[in-house]
C-alpha cells in the first residue's frame, strides 16, 4: 500500500500540547496526528459515521416484507415500483 507524507508546522505550545495528549492516550506522535487528521477529514466531509445507513450488520436487518405489514407494506411496494418506472422507464 502506497503511503503519502503530510507535513506541517506547529507553534511550540501547540506541539507540547499534542505530545502530552498523545502520551496520555498511549499513542506515538505520528499516530496521534494521523488520527486527528482522519477525524478532521471525516467531520469536514459531511459524512456522519453514526448515520444509520452505515450501520447494517449482516444478518441483523430484516427484509422489508417482514418488517412492514399490511397497508405499510403495500405502500412501500407501490413506491418502489414508482421509482423503478421513473428511473428505469419500466
C-alpha positions as CSV (number, residue, x, y, z in Angstrom):
1,X,0.0,0.0,0.0
2,X,1.4,3.4,-1.0
3,X,1.6,6.0,1.7
4,X,1.9,9.8,1.4
5,X,3.6,12.1,3.8
6,X,1.8,15.2,5.1
7,X,3.9,17.8,6.9
8,X,3.0,20.9,8.9
9,X,4.5,23.3,11.4
10,X,3.2,23.9,14.9
11,X,3.9,26.6,17.5
12,X,6.0,25.2,20.4
13,X,2.9,25.3,22.8
14,X,0.8,23.5,20.2
15,X,3.5,20.8,19.8
16,X,3.8,20.3,23.5
17,X,0.0,20.0,23.9
18,X,-0.1,17.4,21.2
19,X,2.8,15.4,22.7
20,X,1.2,15.4,26.1
21,X,-2.2,14.3,24.7
22,X,-0.6,11.6,22.6
23,X,1.3,10.2,25.6
24,X,-1.8,10.3,27.7
25,X,-3.6,8.2,25.1
26,X,-0.7,5.8,24.7
27,X,-0.1,6.9,21.1
28,X,3.0,7.9,19.2
29,X,3.0,11.5,17.9
30,X,2.7,10.1,14.4
31,X,-0.4,8.0,15.2
32,X,-2.0,10.9,17.2
33,X,-1.5,13.2,14.2
34,X,-2.9,10.6,11.8
35,X,-6.0,10.0,13.9
36,X,-6.5,13.8,14.3
37,X,-6.2,14.3,10.5
38,X,-8.6,11.4,9.7
39,X,-11.1,12.6,12.3
40,X,-11.0,16.2,10.9
41,X,-11.4,14.9,7.3
42,X,-14.4,12.9,8.3
43,X,-16.0,15.8,10.1
44,X,-15.4,18.2,7.2
45,X,-16.6,15.7,4.6
46,X,-20.2,15.9,6.0
47,X,-20.4,12.2,6.3
48,X,-21.8,11.2,9.7
49,X,-20.4,7.7,10.6
50,X,-23.3,7.4,13.1
51,X,-25.8,7.7,10.3
52,X,-27.9,4.5,10.4
53,X,-27.1,3.9,6.7
54,X,-23.6,2.9,7.8
55,X,-25.0,0.5,10.5
56,X,-26.2,-2.5,8.6
57,X,-24.5,-5.6,10.2
58,X,-25.0,-8.7,8.2
59,X,-27.8,-10.8,9.4
60,X,-29.4,-8.2,11.7
61,X,-31.7,-6.4,9.2
62,X,-35.0,-8.0,8.4
63,X,-36.3,-8.0,4.8
64,X,-38.9,-5.3,4.1
65,X,-41.7,-7.9,3.9
66,X,-41.0,-9.0,7.5
67,X,-40.7,-5.5,9.0
68,X,-43.7,-4.0,7.3
69,X,-47.2,-5.4,7.3
70,X,-50.5,-4.7,5.7
71,X,-51.0,-1.2,4.3
72,X,-47.5,-0.1,5.1
73,X,-46.0,-3.0,3.0
74,X,-48.4,-2.2,0.1
75,X,-47.4,1.5,0.1
76,X,-43.7,0.6,0.2
77,X,-44.0,-1.8,-2.7
78,X,-46.0,0.8,-4.7
79,X,-43.4,3.4,-4.0
80,X,-40.7,1.0,-5.1
81,X,-42.4,0.3,-8.4
82,X,-43.0,4.0,-9.0
83,X,-39.3,4.7,-8.5
84,X,-38.4,1.9,-10.9
85,X,-40.8,3.4,-13.5
86,X,-39.2,6.8,-13.1
87,X,-35.6,5.7,-13.1
88,X,-35.7,2.7,-15.5
89,X,-38.7,3.7,-17.6
90,X,-40.4,0.4,-16.7
